[in-house]
Amino acid sequence: MQIESNQIVCPACGAEGLQSFPVFHHLICAYVGPAYDFELGTSGYSCPKCRRNIGPNDMTCEIVGTSARCDECRREMVVSP
């Protein structure tokens, strides 16, 4: 399901409270997922697939989009660029 970036109501359940998250692409192992899939540590993130550390301004990881998740029904959506 795809939504607009200014949308605040969940299209699945009608609840307000969509949270937006960047979608990361870890170039080393090709894992793509929202930021909450990556463990946040003291020195940055840890990739859930290869477990390598991803530091600030790390050239092996890029943001490729935005996802949203409903606080109420937990549905996930892609946010239009």
N, C-alpha and C positions, 0 to 999 in steps of 0.2 A: 504494500500500500504506500502511496506517495502523497505527501501533504505539502502545503506552501509554508515558507519560513515564518510567516506571521500568524499562522494558525495556532490557536490556544486550546481548542476543544478537540477531544479525541473523536475521530470519525467512527470508531468501532463501538464505543459505549456512551459517548456524549459528555463525558466528564471533563472538567477543566483541570489543567495541571500537567501539561506535556513538558517533559524535560528534554533538552537538546544535548547531544554529545557529538564531538568530532569522531570521524571514522578514520582510523589509522591503517596504513599499509606498511608493514615491516618488510623492507626490500630483501633482507637476508634470507628469510624463509617463506616469503610471499603471503604471510598471514594478513588478512583484512578483517577488521572488526571494530566495534565501537570502543571508545576509551575505557568503559567499565569492564571490558574483557581483559585489559592489561592491568596487572597489579601495580599499584602505586607504592614506590619505596622511597627511601631517603635520597637516592641519587637519580630518581626519574621513574620510568616505567619498566616492567619486566614483561616480555612477550609470552603470551600463554602457550604458544606452540613450541618455540625453541628455547625459552627461558633465558634468553640473552637480555642484558640490561640495555635500555634505551635512554640515553641522557638528554639533557636539554640541547636543542639545536643539533641533534644527531642526524647526520646525512643518510642514515640507513632506514629512516622512518619518515613518512610523509602523511599529511592529512589529505584524504581524497574525497571527503564529503561530510555530510552531517546526518545523523539519525536522531529520531525522537522516540521516547518511550512514555507511555501513559502511566501515571502514578496509580491509577485505579485498577485497570484491567491488565496492565503490564504488556499490552500489544506494542510492537516495535514498528516504526515507519521510517521510510526514507524521506528526507527533506529536499525539496526541489532546490537546485542551485540558484 
